Amino acid sequence: MSFLFGGGQGHRDPELAEGNRRQREHLARDINDQRALAGGGLFAGPRRRTPWLLLAAVTAFFLLAALFRGGGGADPVAIERSCTQPALVVEASQVAAGANLRVRSTGPQDEQYILTIDGEPVQGQADQQVRFTSTPEGPAYTLLDCVSPSFLIQSPVQTGEYELALVQYGAAGAETVATVTLTVTD
């Protein structure tokens, strides 16, 4: 039963083994394989690598993935969820002219909202999929679980103070429900 469990070597033909060794040595001379020639044509086989190198590489990959996916820091535009009181939060109240700015909003989720800068509607690029609805006041979005995704909007190119507003749009019309003063610098 040793042939089933690898306990014995089995039958070994010395002439066949010597013929195979000579053929490997011949091939090693043809391709100039110095390692095989140094071993006298005996098959050295692949070098065994330690599992520690593989373990270190996998660990480094997962650490980097967690860091780049945001596992290393907090949300840059944190907002306290409120399903009753609309609010607007910006990443920074002072921004360079033409630079990108992150914005989030909160409020009742059954309403539609529009972002404006000095009364002009702006449509930011959301970090999640958002469906915008075309309205006479501008592109409107709805909140998911009373909070919007982070919107990336471009600040005005002229320096000065601007009013970033959250406009609630419904059957009664448009009403500004939250504002933030934005200072644009050079």
Secondary structure, 3 states (H helix, E strand, C coil): CHHHHCCCCCCCCHHHHHHHHHHHHHHHHHHCCHHHHHCCCCCCCCCCCCHHHHHHHHHHHHHHHHHHHHHCCCCCCCCCCCCCCCEEEECCCEEECCCEEEEEEECCCCCEEEEEECCEEECCEECCCCCCEEECCEEEEECECCECCCEEEECCCCCEEEEEEEEEEECCEEEEEEEEEEEEEC
